[in-house]
Amino acid sequence: MSRVAYNSEHGPKAIGPYSHAVWAGELLFLSGQTPLDPATGKLVAGGIEAQAEQAFKNLEAVLKDGGLSFEDVVKVNVYLTKF
């Protein structure tokens, strides 16, 4: 099965040599998203709620650019840490 790296036009620019997602056959595997504002490239203010919302908006942008939506998602992992 071939794998093709995929970058969204509307998600925040990847920091480093990363891609937003990878197509593997008919499946799209999304990488984790940070709560960066795509317009500014900066971390959103407002605490964990605003940051979680932005991370999901970024995931939605990657899905949409790939011709998909949250209705096509099979599994999601959310990792939270306490500092």
N, C-alpha and C positions, 0 to 999 in steps of 0.2 A: 504494500500500500504506500502510495506516495504521500509525502507531507509537504505542505506549502505554508511558509510564514505569511501572516496577514497583518496589515496595519490599517487602522481606521483613520479616515480623513477627519473625523469629528471628535475623536477621543483625545486626551492629552498626549503630547509627544512622549514616547518611551524614553526613559532615562537610561542611557547605556545601550548595549547591543541586544535589546529585547524587542519582541514583537507583541502586539496586542493579543494575538491569537494564532492558532495553527489549524489549517484545514488538513484533516486526515480522512481521505475519501469524502464521504458526505457529512462527516461530523466536524464541527467547529469547536475547538477547545480554547477557551478564553483564559488568559493569564489573570492573576490578581490585579486589581486596580487600586491605586492610591487615591485619596480624595483631593486630587489636583484639579483646579479650574482650567479647562482646555483653553480658554481665552487668555488667561494670564500666566499659566504654568505654575501658579502658586497654590499652596495648601489653603483650603477654604477655612475660614474662621467660623466659630460658633459651636465648638465642642463636638462630641462624638456623634450626636444626632445629625448635625449638618454634614459632618465628614462621611458618615455612613450613606446618607442620601446622595452625596456627590459621587461616591464610589459606585453606587448602583446606576446613577445617571451615566457615568463613564462606561460601565458595562453595557448599558442599553444602547449607547452610541455605537459601540463595536458590533453588537448584534445587528442593529439596524443597517449599518453599512455592509454587513454580510448577508443582508436579505432575510434576517431572522428577527424574532421578538422574544420576550420573556416566556411566551407560551410555548416556545420550542425548547426551552431549557429542561434538561433531565435531572441535573443535580447541581447543588450549590454548597460550597463550604465557606463558612465565615469564621475567621480566627480573630479573637479579641485578646488583648493583653492588658494587664493592669500594671502601670508603672509605679 
